[in-house]
Amino acid sequence: MRELKEKILEALVSTLPITVIVYIMSLTPLFEFSTTELITFTVGAVLLVLGIGLFSLGADLAMTPMGTQVGAGLSRQRKLGLLLVVCFVLGMLITVAEPDLQVLANQVSAVMNGTLLIYTVGLGVGAFLVVAILKIVFKRTLSQILMLFYMLLFALALMLAVNDNLDLLPMAFDSGGVTTGPITVPFIMALGVGISSVLGDRKSKENSFGLVALCSVGPIMAVLILGLFSSNNLTYEVPDYSVSSDILGAFLHTAGHTAQEVAIALGLIVVFFMICQFAFLKLPAKRLKRIAVGVGFTYVGLVIFLTGVNVGFMPIGYKLGASIAAWDERFLIVFGLITGVLTVLAEPAIHVLNKQVEEVTGGLITKKSMMMGLCIGVGASIALSMIRIVFDFSLVYYIIPGYFISLALSLFVPPVYTAIAFDSGGVASGPMTSGFILPFALGACVTLQGSDAVLRDGFGVVSLVAMTPLITIQLLGFRAIVAEKIAEHRAMKRILDADDQQIIEFM
C-alpha cells in the first residue's frame, strides 16, 4: 500500500499541470466548456491518476521482473536461436498491450484498421528487439546500427513519396514514439540488463540503454512498408470527440470494451511467460505470486487509464486545440511550448531516467542538466508542430535535418550518450503526449487547415517529441566531454608552465 500511494502521488503530479491549465482556460470567456464536459474531464483526470498509479506499480512488480528473469534465464541456456525466438515473440506481445499504441490506433482507425496497425507495430518491435539482442551478444556499436536503419527509413519514405502516399509518414513516425511506453520501456530495459549480466558484459547498465532506441525504429519501418501496399487515396475522418450527456454510461461502456481488449493482450503475455517458466525459468512460488499480483495491478490500471483518456482527456484536448487555433495562431505556438515543458517536468518516467543517466555517466550529465535538455527539446518539438500546422508544410522538413544532426552528433560523443539520447525520446513521449497533446494538435489542424489536412499536418507531434531530445541530450554529452578535455588540458598546461623549483618542491 505504501508503494501504491507513492505511485499515485507521482501520477497526480504527472497529470496536475495539464489539468490545472484546462481549468484556468475554462474560466476565461474565450473557451466555452459545458458543465458536462468539465465533469467528464474531472472524472477522467481522477481515473488517469488512479490508472497510472496502479499500472506503474504493476509494471514494477510484474513487467520488469519478467523481463529480467526471461533475459537471464534464456541467456543461461546458451542457445542463441531460442533466445532470439523468445525475445521476438515477447517483444511483439508486450507491444500489443502498450496503452499509448492503443490510443493511437483508435485515432487512426478511419484510415487504417486499428488491429492491423497494432500487430504490424508489434511485429516491428519484435524484429528490432532481436536486432538489439544481437547487438549485445556481438558487442556492436549502437550508432552504426542506427545509421544503417535510419538510412533505410529515409529510403522507404522516398518510395512513399514516389507512390504519392507521403501523408502516411507522420503516422508512421508517431507509431515509433508511442510504442516506447510504460509497458515496453521497463520490460525491454530489464530484458537487456538480464541478458548482458549473464553473458558477462561489464557494461550491463549501459546496455540497458539503446534497446528502446532500436525498438522504436521497428514500428516506423513496419508502418512505412505497410503504407507501400495501401491505397494512395487516403481520406481521414476525424473521430467523434463530443462528450456524451450520459457521463456514467459513457465511462461504463468504454471500460467494458477496454477490459476485453486488455485481457486478451495481457493474457497472451502471461501465457507465454508461463511457458518459459515451465520450460527453463523454474521460479519459486513466492516470486510467481508477486508477479501475479503485479499482473493484476497492471490489468486494472490499464483499463482505468485507457477509459479515463478516451472519455475524459481526448475530447477536451481536441476542443482546446480547436479553440486556441481559432482565437490566435501565435498563442497556439506559445501554448505548445508551455505544454511541452510542463509535460516533461511532470513525467515520472523521466525522473527515473535522469537518475539512471547521472549514475551511468558518473555525474558528467547531472539530473538538472538532463531535465533542462528534455524541457527544451520537448517544448520546442510541440511548438514546431504547431508552426507546421499553421503554415501547412511536410514533416519531412523536420525529420530529415533532425535525424541527420542526431546521427552526425553520434560520431562525436561516446556510445552511451547516443543510447541515452535515443532512449530519452521514447520516454518523453509518454501518456500525456498521446492522450492529450495529439488530440490537441488534431483540433488545431481541423480549425486551421480543415479535416483533409489532418493526416498530413495533425499527426507527427509524437514523432517530434521523440526526436528533439536526441539532439539536446547528445549536445549535453558533447558539452560534458569538451569540458572534461578542457579541464585536463588546463591541468597539464599548469604543470608544464611551472618552473623546475616548483616541480621539485611539489614532488
C-alpha positions in Angstrom: 0.0 0.0 0.0 2.9 2.4 0.7 4.3 1.8 -2.8 0.8 2.3 -4.3 0.5 5.6 -2.5 3.8 6.7 -3.9 2.8 5.7 -7.4 -0.5 7.5 -7.2 1.3 10.6 -5.9 3.6 10.5 -8.9 0.7 10.1 -11.2 -1.1 13.0 -9.6 2.0 15.3 -10.1 2.1 14.0 -13.7 -1.4 14.9 -14.6 -1.9 18.0 -12.4 -0.2 20.6 -14.7 -2.4 19.8 -17.7 -5.5 19.6 -15.5 -4.8 23.0 -14.0 -4.3 24.5 -17.4 -7.7 23.2 -18.6 -9.4 24.6 -15.5 -7.8 28.0 -16.0 -8.8 28.1 -19.6 -12.4 27.2 -18.8 -12.6 30.4 -16.6 -11.8 32.7 -19.5 -14.5 33.9 -21.9 -12.5 32.6 -24.9 -13.3 28.9 -24.1 -16.8 27.6 -23.6 -16.7 24.3 -21.8 -20.0 23.0 -20.7 -20.7 21.6 -17.2 -20.9 18.1 -18.7 -17.5 18.5 -20.4 -15.8 19.7 -17.2 -17.4 16.9 -15.1 -16.3 14.3 -17.6 -12.8 15.8 -17.7 -12.6 15.8 -13.9 -13.7 12.2 -13.7 -11.2 11.3 -16.5 -8.4 13.1 -14.6 -9.2 11.1 -11.4 -9.2 7.8 -13.4 -6.0 8.8 -15.1 -4.2 9.3 -11.8 -5.5 6.1 -10.3 -4.8 4.1 -13.5 -1.3 5.3 -13.9 -0.6 4.6 -10.3 -1.9 1.1 -10.4 -0.2 0.4 -13.7 3.2 1.8 -12.6 3.1 -0.4 -9.5 2.1 -3.4 -11.6 5.0 -2.7 -14.1 7.4 -2.7 -11.2 6.0 -5.9 -9.7 5.5 -7.8 -12.9 6.8 -6.4 -16.2 10.4 -5.5 -15.0 10.9 -8.8 -13.1 9.5 -10.8 -16.0 11.9 -9.1 -18.4 14.9 -9.6 -16.2 14.1 -13.2 -15.4 13.4 -14.1 -19.1 16.6 -12.4 -20.2 18.8 -14.0 -17.6 17.1 -17.4 -17.9 17.4 -17.5 -21.7 21.0 -16.4 -21.7 21.9 -19.3 -19.3 20.6 -21.8 -21.9 23.4 -20.7 -24.2 21.2 -21.2 -27.2 21.1 -18.1 -29.4 18.3 -19.3 -31.6 16.0 -19.9 -28.6 16.9 -16.5 -27.1 16.1 -14.7 -30.4 12.8 -16.5 -30.9 11.5 -15.9 -27.4 12.6 -12.3 -27.5 10.8 -11.8 -30.8 7.5 -13.2 -29.5 7.7 -11.4 -26.2 8.6 -8.1 -27.9 5.5 -8.5 -30.1 3.2 -9.4 -27.3 4.4 -6.7 -24.9 3.8 -4.1 -27.6 0.3 -5.2 -28.3 -0.5 -4.5 -24.7 1.0 -1.0 -24.8 -1.7 1.6 -23.9 -0.2 4.5 -25.8 -0.3 2.4 -29.0 -4.0 1.5 -28.4 -4.8 5.2 -28.1 -3.1 6.0 -31.4 -4.8 3.0 -33.1 -8.2 4.3 -32.0 -7.5 7.8 -33.5 -6.3 6.4 -36.9 -9.0 3.8 -37.3 -10.6 5.8 -40.0 -7.6 5.5 -42.2 -6.2 2.1 -41.2 -7.6 -0.9 -39.4 -6.6 -0.4 -35.7 -5.9 -4.0 -35.1 -3.8 -4.3 -38.2 -1.8 -1.3 -37.1 -1.2 -2.7 -33.6 0.0 -6.1 -34.8 2.1 -4.5 -37.5 3.8 -2.4 -35.0 4.2 -5.4 -32.7 6.0 -7.3 -35.4 8.3 -4.3 -35.9 9.2 -4.2 -32.3 9.8 -7.9 -32.1 12.1 -7.9 -35.1 14.1 -5.0 -33.8 14.3 -6.4 -30.3 16.1 -9.3 -32.0 18.5 -6.8 -33.6 19.0 -5.2 -30.1 19.8 -8.6 -28.6 22.3 -9.4 -31.3 23.9 -6.0 -30.6 24.5 -7.1 -27.0 25.7 -10.6 -27.9 28.2 -9.5 -30.6 29.0 -6.2 -28.8 28.3 -3.9 -31.8 28.2 -0.1 -31.8 24.7 1.4 -31.5 25.4 4.5 -33.6 26.4 2.4 -36.7 23.3 0.2 -36.4 21.1 3.3 -36.1 22.7 5.0 -39.1 22.1 1.9 -41.2 18.4 1.6 -40.3 17.6 5.3 -40.5 19.0 5.4 -44.0 16.6 2.6 -44.8 13.8 4.5 -43.2 14.6 7.5 -45.4 14.7 5.3 -48.5 11.2 3.9 -47.6 9.9 7.5 -47.1 11.2 8.3 -50.6 9.4 5.4 -52.0 6.2 6.6 -50.3 6.8 10.0 -52.0 7.2 8.3 -55.4 3.9 6.5 -54.8 2.2 9.8 -53.8 1.4 8.4 -50.4 3.6 10.6 -48.2 0.7 11.6 -46.0 1.3 8.3 -44.0 4.8 9.4 -43.0 3.7 11.4 -39.8 1.6 8.5 -38.6 4.5 6.0 -39.2 6.9 8.1 -37.1 4.2 8.6 -34.5 3.9 4.9 -34.1 7.6 4.7 -33.2 7.1 7.3 -30.5 4.0 5.8 -28.8 5.4 2.2 -28.8 8.1 3.0 -26.2 5.6 3.5 -23.4 5.0 2.4 -19.8 4.8 -1.3 -20.6 7.5 -1.6 -23.2 10.3 0.6 -21.7 10.7 -1.2 -18.3 10.3 -4.7 -19.8 12.9 -4.1 -22.6 15.4 -2.3 -20.4 15.1 -5.1 -17.8 15.5 -7.8 -20.6 18.7 -6.1 -21.8 20.2 -6.0 -18.3 19.3 -9.6 -17.6 20.9 -10.8 -20.9 24.1 -8.7 -20.6 24.6 -9.6 -16.9 24.6 -13.4 -17.7 26.7 -13.0 -20.9 29.4 -11.4 -18.8 29.4 -7.9 -20.3 30.8 -5.5 -17.7 28.7 -2.7 -19.2 25.3 -4.1 -18.3 24.0 -0.7 -17.2 25.0 0.9 -20.4 23.3 -2.0 -22.4 20.0 -1.2 -20.7 20.1 2.0 -22.8 19.8 1.6 -26.5 17.4 -1.2 -26.7 14.4 1.1 -26.6 16.1 3.2 -29.3 16.3 0.3 -31.7 12.8 -1.0 -30.8 11.3 2.4 -31.8 12.8 2.0 -35.3 10.9 -1.2 -36.0 7.3 0.2 -35.8 8.3 3.1 -38.2 9.7 0.7 -40.7 6.8 -1.7 -40.4 4.2 1.0 -41.0 6.1 2.5 -43.9 6.2 -0.9 -45.6 2.5 -1.3 -44.9 2.0 2.1 -46.5 3.6 1.0 -49.7 0.8 -1.5 -50.2 -2.1 0.7 -49.1 -4.2 3.0 -51.3 -2.8 6.4 -52.2 -6.3 8.0 -51.9 -6.5 8.0 -48.1 -9.1 10.2 -46.5 -9.1 10.8 -42.8 -12.3 11.2 -40.8 -11.9 13.0 -37.5 -13.1 10.8 -34.6 -16.1 11.9 -32.7 -14.7 13.8 -29.8 -18.0 15.0 -28.5 -18.8 14.4 -24.8 -21.9 12.2 -24.1 -24.6 13.6 -21.8 -24.8 10.2 -20.2 -21.5 10.5 -18.3 -21.7 7.3 -16.3 -22.9 5.3 -19.4 -20.0 6.6 -21.5 -17.4 5.6 -18.9 -19.0 2.1 -18.3 -19.3 1.4 -22.0 -15.7 2.3 -22.7 -14.5 0.4 -19.6 -16.3 -2.8 -20.7 -14.9 -2.7 -24.2 -11.4 -1.8 -22.9 -11.4 -4.6 -20.3 -11.9 -7.2 -23.1 -9.0 -5.8 -25.2 -6.6 -5.5 -22.3 -7.5 -9.0 -21.0 -6.5 -10.5 -24.4 -3.3 -8.5 -24.7 -2.1 -9.2 -21.2 -3.3 -12.8 -21.3 -1.0 -13.6 -24.2 2.0 -12.2 -22.3 1.1 -14.2 -19.2 0.6 -17.5 -21.1 4.0 -17.1 -22.9 5.7 -16.3 -19.6 4.3 -19.4 -18.0 5.6 -21.5 -20.9 9.0 -20.1 -20.2 8.5 -20.7 -16.5 7.8 -24.4 -17.0 10.5 -24.8 -19.7 13.6 -23.2 -18.1 12.9 -20.5 -15.6 11.6 -22.6 -12.6 11.0 -19.6 -10.4 9.9 -20.2 -6.8 6.2 -19.9 -6.0 6.7 -16.9 -3.8 8.1 -14.9 -6.7 5.4 -16.1 -9.0 2.8 -14.9 -6.6 4.4 -11.4 -6.6 4.4 -11.3 -10.4 0.7 -12.5 -10.4 -0.2 -9.6 -8.1 1.7 -7.2 -10.4 -0.2 -8.5 -13.5 -3.4 -7.9 -11.6 -2.4 -4.3 -10.8 -1.3 -3.8 -14.4 -4.6 -5.0 -15.8 -6.8 -2.9 -13.6 -4.5 0.1 -14.1 -4.6 -0.2 -17.9 -8.3 -0.5 -18.0 -8.8 2.6 -15.8 -6.1 4.6 -17.6 -7.5 3.9 -21.1 -11.0 4.7 -20.0 -10.0 8.0 -18.5 -8.0 9.0 -21.6 -10.6 8.0 -24.2 -13.7 9.5 -22.4 -12.2 12.4 -20.3 -9.0 13.8 -21.7 -9.1 13.4 -25.5 -12.3 15.4 -26.1 -11.1 18.3 -24.0 -7.7 18.3 -25.7 -9.3 18.4 -29.1 -11.7 21.2 -28.2 -8.9 23.2 -26.5 -6.7 22.9 -29.6 -9.6 24.0 -31.9 -10.5 26.9 -29.7 -7.0 28.3 -29.4 -6.3 27.9 -33.1 -9.5 29.9 -33.9 -8.5 32.6 -31.4 -4.8 33.3 -32.1 -2.3 31.3 -34.1 0.7 32.9 -32.2 -0.7 31.8 -28.8 -1.2 28.3 -30.2 2.6 28.1 -30.7 3.4 29.6 -27.2 0.8 27.2 -25.6 2.5 24.3 -27.3 5.9 25.3 -25.9 4.5 25.7 -22.4 2.6 22.4 -22.5 5.7 20.6 -23.6 7.8 21.9 -20.7 5.1 21.1 -18.2 4.7 17.6 -19.6 8.4 16.9 -19.1 8.5 18.3 -15.6 5.6 16.1 -14.6 6.5 12.8 -16.3 7.5 10.3 -13.6 9.5 8.1 -16.0 11.7 11.0 -16.9 12.8 11.5 -13.3 13.8 7.8 -13.2 15.7 8.1 -16.4 17.6 11.2 -15.2 18.7 9.4 -12.1 20.0 6.5 -14.1 21.8 8.8 -16.5 23.6 10.6 -13.7 24.7 7.2 -12.3 25.9 5.7 -15.6 27.8 8.9 -16.7 29.5 9.3 -13.3 27.9 12.8 -12.8 29.2 14.2 -16.1 25.5 14.7 -17.1 23.5 15.7 -14.0 19.8 15.2 -13.3 19.4 19.0 -13.6 21.0 19.3 -17.0 19.1 16.3 -18.3 15.8 17.8 -17.2 16.7 21.2 -18.8 17.7 19.5 -22.0 14.5 17.5 -22.1 12.3 20.5 -21.3 13.9 22.5 -24.1 13.7 19.6 -26.6 10.1 18.6 -25.9 8.8 22.2 -25.6 10.5 23.1 -28.9 9.1 19.9 -30.6 5.4 20.8 -29.7 6.0 24.4 -30.7 7.5 23.3 -34.0 4.5 21.0 -34.5 2.1 24.0 -34.1 4.2 26.0 -36.6 3.9 23.2 -39.1 0.1 23.2 -38.6 -0.1 26.9 -39.0 2.0 27.1 -42.2 1.0 23.7 -43.6 4.2 22.0 -44.7 5.5 18.4 -44.7 7.0 16.7 -41.7 10.0 15.8 -43.9 11.4 19.3 -43.4 11.8 18.4 -39.7 12.6 14.7 -39.8 15.4 14.6 -42.3 17.5 17.5 -40.9 16.7 16.5 -37.3 17.8 12.9 -37.6 20.8 13.9 -39.8 22.0 16.2 -37.0 21.3 13.4 -34.4 23.2 10.8 -36.3 26.1 13.2 -37.0 26.4 14.0 -33.3 26.6 10.3 -32.5 30.0 10.3 -34.3 31.5 12.8 -31.7 30.1 11.5 -28.4 30.7 8.2 -26.5 28.2 5.5 -27.4 26.5 5.6 -24.0 25.4 9.2 -24.7 23.9 8.3 -28.0 22.0 5.4 -26.4 20.7 7.6 -23.6 19.6 10.3 -26.1 17.7 7.9 -28.3 16.0 6.3 -25.3 15.1 9.7 -23.9 12.9 10.5 -26.8 10.9 7.4 -26.3 10.5 8.1 -22.6 9.5 11.7 -23.2 6.6 10.7 -25.4 4.5 9.4 -22.5 0.8 9.1 -21.8 0.2 12.9 -21.9 1.5 13.1 -25.4 -0.8 10.5 -27.0 -3.7 11.2 -24.7 -3.8 15.0 -24.7 -1.3 16.7 -27.0 -2.1 14.6 -30.1 -5.8 15.4 -29.9 -4.9 19.0 -29.2 -2.9 19.1 -32.4 -5.7 17.4 -34.4 -8.2 20.0 -33.2 -5.9 22.9 -34.2 -5.3 21.3 -37.6 -9.0 20.9 -38.3 -9.6 24.5 -37.4 -6.8 26.0 -39.4 -6.4 23.6 -42.4 -9.5 21.5 -42.5 -10.1 17.8 -41.9 -8.5 16.9 -45.3 -5.1 18.0 -43.9 -5.2 16.1 -40.6 -3.3 13.1 -41.8 -0.6 15.3 -43.3 -0.3 18.0 -40.7 -2.1 16.9 -37.5 -0.1 13.8 -36.9 3.7 13.9 -36.4 3.7 15.7 -33.0 4.6 12.5 -31.2 7.5 11.8 -33.6 8.9 15.3 -33.0 8.6 14.8 -29.2 10.7 11.7 -29.6 13.2 13.3 -32.0 14.2 16.6 -30.4 15.7 15.1 -27.2 18.1 13.2 -29.5 19.8 16.5 -30.3 19.6 18.2 -27.0 20.9 15.2 -24.9 23.7 14.5 -27.3 24.7 18.2 -27.2 24.8 17.8 -23.4 27.1 14.8 -23.8 29.3 16.7 -26.2 29.5 19.6 -23.9 30.4 17.3 -21.0 33.2 15.7 -23.0 34.6 19.0 -24.2 34.5 20.4 -20.6 36.4 17.4 -19.4 39.0 17.7 -22.1 39.4 21.4 -21.4 39.9 20.7 -17.7 42.6 18.1 -18.5 44.3 20.5 -20.9 44.4 23.3 -18.3 45.8 21.0 -15.6 48.5 19.8 -17.9 49.3 23.3 -19.0 49.8 24.4 -15.4 52.2 21.6 -14.8 54.2 22.3 -18.0 54.3 26.0 -17.3 55.7 25.5 -13.7 59.4 26.1 -13.2 61.8 23.4 -12.0 61.9 24.6 -8.4 58.1 24.3 -8.1 58.2 20.9 -9.6 60.9 19.8 -7.1 59.0 21.3 -4.2 55.8 19.6 -5.4 57.5 16.2 -5.6 
